[in-house]
Amino acid sequence: MTFQVMTANRLHDGQVVYLAEDDSWSERLSDAIVADSDEMAKTLLTLGARAVEQHIVVDAYLFAVSVENGRILPLSRRELIRAAGPSVRIDLGYQAAAE
């Protein structure tokens, strides 16, 4: 079974965000709703499309993740980089906040 998470970029600042349980968009991947069925994935796609129509986010899409010991882990390098923040300057984004 492939798990999936809905991601997008927040329209007003371009920040990478993830659809959370309370139907908000969080900057933390750990807050994301994990779709564990095709039906849930379709629901997330509908919610993402609605947020795009409402001009909250842009480019909403699902991506594959694994869940290990309660942690959501992106399966693709692209999503690993998006979750970590800018790769050109580690003093910016999530990488800087982690230090």
C-alpha positions in Angstrom: 0.0 0.0 0.0 1.3 3.4 -1.0 0.6 6.2 1.4 0.2 9.8 0.1 0.2 13.3 1.4 -1.2 16.5 -0.2 1.2 19.3 -0.7 1.1 22.8 -2.3 2.7 26.2 -2.1 0.9 28.8 0.0 -0.1 31.6 -2.4 0.7 34.6 -0.3 4.4 33.7 0.5 5.2 30.6 -1.6 6.0 28.5 1.4 5.7 24.7 1.0 2.6 23.5 3.0 0.8 20.2 3.7 -2.9 19.6 4.1 -3.5 18.9 7.9 -6.2 17.1 9.8 -8.1 20.3 10.6 -8.4 21.2 6.9 -5.6 23.9 7.3 -2.3 24.0 5.5 0.7 23.4 7.7 4.4 24.1 7.1 5.2 20.9 8.9 5.1 17.5 7.1 4.4 15.9 10.5 1.0 17.6 10.6 -0.1 16.2 7.2 -3.1 13.9 6.6 -1.8 10.6 5.3 -4.1 9.0 2.7 -4.0 5.2 3.2 -6.7 4.4 0.5 -7.7 5.5 -3.0 -10.9 6.9 -1.5 -8.9 9.1 1.0 -6.5 10.2 -1.8 -9.5 11.3 -3.9 -10.8 13.3 -0.9 -7.5 15.0 -0.5 -7.4 15.8 -4.2 -10.8 17.4 -3.9 -9.7 19.5 -0.8 -6.6 20.5 -2.6 -8.5 21.6 -5.7 -10.9 23.6 -3.5 -8.0 25.4 -1.8 -6.5 26.3 -5.3 -9.9 27.7 -6.4 -10.1 29.8 -3.2 -6.6 31.2 -3.9 -5.1 29.8 -0.7 -2.5 27.6 -2.4 -1.1 26.8 -5.8 0.0 23.6 -7.5 -1.7 21.2 -5.0 -0.7 17.5 -5.6 -0.3 14.2 -3.9 3.1 12.5 -3.3 4.1 9.1 -2.0 5.3 8.7 1.6 6.1 6.0 4.0 5.2 6.1 7.7 7.9 4.7 10.0 7.7 4.9 13.8 5.0 7.5 13.4 7.2 9.7 11.2 6.1 10.7 7.7 8.9 10.2 5.2 8.8 11.4 1.6 9.8 8.7 -0.9 11.2 11.0 -3.6 14.3 13.2 -3.4 12.2 16.2 -4.6 9.9 16.0 -1.7 12.7 15.4 0.8 14.3 18.7 -0.5 10.9 20.5 -0.4 10.3 19.3 3.2 13.8 20.4 4.3 13.8 23.9 2.8 16.1 25.7 0.4 19.0 23.5 -0.6 21.3 26.4 -1.7 21.5 28.1 1.7 21.2 26.0 4.9 20.8 29.2 6.9 17.3 29.7 5.5 14.0 27.8 5.9 13.5 24.7 8.0 17.1 23.8 8.0 18.0 27.0 9.9 15.1 26.6 12.3 16.3 23.1 13.3 19.6 24.3 14.6 
